Each structure stands twice: as C-alpha cells, then as structure tokens.
C-alpha cells in the first residue's frame, strides 16, 4: 500500500492572475462567494427553485422563450456534443462550416456518431461565406446545418442571419456554437431562428468552467422526440435530462449544485448590467485594445469587420519568440494570454477581453506589459500605444 505524507502537498494558492486568454476569464468575487455557499441536495426544494431561476436567467441571456434551456453538467465541449448527439442519427446528413479548430471538432463528432458529413471549408481567420454554405446544401436535404458563431481559435465572427435562412429554406435545423460569443455580443436566438445553440460558462459569462448552457427550439425538441433510435450518449440524452430540469424533476444525475449557484450569480450580474450595455462595453474595450496594438506596430489576423470583440488574434512579429513572451507576461506581470491553435500555432497570440476581464484598466495594463516584454525581446515597438487607446475612450 502506498504511503503519503500530507505535509508533502502544498496549500492551494495559485496567486492572482489577470486572465486575458481565450478562456477562462476572471471570475468576480460575487460568483466565487456563490460557489462557496453550502452544498445541499440536488432535489432539495431550495435548489430546485434555484434551478428555475437559472433557467429564467439563461432565457434572458439567450433572448429566447425556448422551454428547453438549461446548463449541461459539463464544459462547453459537452454542450457541442449534446447538440449533435440529440439531433443527429446514423445516416443523417449534416452540413458543417469549418473556418477554425472548433468547426473541425464539430465534424469529428458528426463522423463519430455516424452522421453523413458535408464539410464546407472556409479560410481560417475569416467569416464563413454564406454562398459556400448555400452551394453545399443545394439539391441536398440535410437534417442539420451547423456553424461556429465565434471561432475561438482565430477570433473570426460569422454573421448568422443569412446562414439561418439557407438552413431553413432546405428544411434543416440550424445549430450554432456560441461558446465565446454568448454574453459578450448579441446572440438573439429566437430572432435569428436558431434551433440549437450551446455555450460555456468560462468565457463571457465569467463563471468557472464546468457547465454548458444549451437551448433547443420547439423544432429541435420535436426532432429529438421523433428519433428512430436512442440518443447514443446516455448522460447527454436531453429527453431524460429535461425531465430533471422540468416540472417532473425526474432524477437523472446528481447536478453540480455549487456550479449552478455560480452560474446563477454570473447570470444575475449580466442582467444587472443589461445586455446592450454589456455588448457596448466589449466593443469599446476591443476597439481601444486594437488601437493600442496597431499603434505599437502590431497587426491583427482578422479583418476589422469580421473580428470578435472578445477574442483578439494578433500576429506575432518576425523574430519574436511566442512562448517566451507569454511566459514573461505570466511570470513578470501575472497576465495570461493564449497562443495560436492549428495552423496558427506559434503565429498569433489570442488576447481575450471577456466578461469580468473586459475592463478599461486591463486594456492599459496589458498594452504596457506587452510593450515592456517586446522591448526586452529586442522588438522595437512604435510609441503611442497608450495614447491611441486613450483616444478611443475619449471619443466614446
């Protein structure tokens, strides 16, 4: 039998971090306090009431009346899988637009569950071209058309209106990944006629990772109810999970009680700020950050009209070591940013301005820290980064 000495294990104290990567984002003290509330039973009347409140707040955020709007008891990737496994059966045709890593993951899931994949390849770092999707669905009858709204690997935003129309014109369900966009920019589910959407708690919601909000339209629920075969994942089978979150309260799994406390508080904070004000805050801080970066002599990956406000992909200058810069930012300034993924690994930095992290003081702190680190690396930055960011705020 293995023996251990408890003294060999340190107390948990990671220290302060400014989280400005692709997620997680900073978590407010209010959410942390909610997370630390006493754990009670997952069928306790108090917790059941908390579940109802959480659903109401999620509908507000998703801007939907969908009855099936719940947080899946797992991270955003489980939300992705839940959306596909509940709507797609073996042999169903699924059109997936791919312009980054997370579109590629959608394709992987479709293949694993036996769907007939129709892949629409787009340029990484650019929005998906609706014409390419229209061409792919022509003369087909896909069951689902899927797209990533906010591609976290590149910072590209794909407008949803035209693709939603294309999907519905051929009788398909429209499935959207809004893991990074929800809570930071407008995602009006009902107005856009999105049939299934999923997100994550750790980005613009500024809640610890661990839950995945999902919402299914009446059409998506009907497709779920009319399946010819059982959902391939027992845990993610929403025909059962919804009965726990619904009025029947049928036991399915033990919900992560304290994480539900946390998301409820995070959603309450969002409601207090108001959606329009929250979206405007993300846009403003994004514009100030980009102005400072460009004044410094850096360039952005994504064209201006296709950029996300909460995830900024910045070209790494020639001769600058990606890993050394990120390490110096973390070690010397306690700032975390992300590196590139896929074909952009080592070529871009991903700088997040999400939720609680999306603050004016963080923009200035990051610009100052990055300038100092780049100079230490021998890169000659241009002057005026702080002044450029200041000018954006002054003109707002």
Helices and strands as residue ranges (DSSP letters): G 6-8, E 18-19, H 29-35, H 45-62, E 68-72, H 76-87, E 93-98, H 101-112, E 116-121, H 130-137, E 144-148, E 150-151, E 156-157, H 161-169, E 173-177, H 189-192, E 196-198, E 212-216, H 218-225, H 238-245, H 257-273, H 275-296, G 304-306, E 311-315, H 322-333, E 335-336, E 338-339, G 342-344, E 348-352, G 355-357, H 360-376, H 385-395
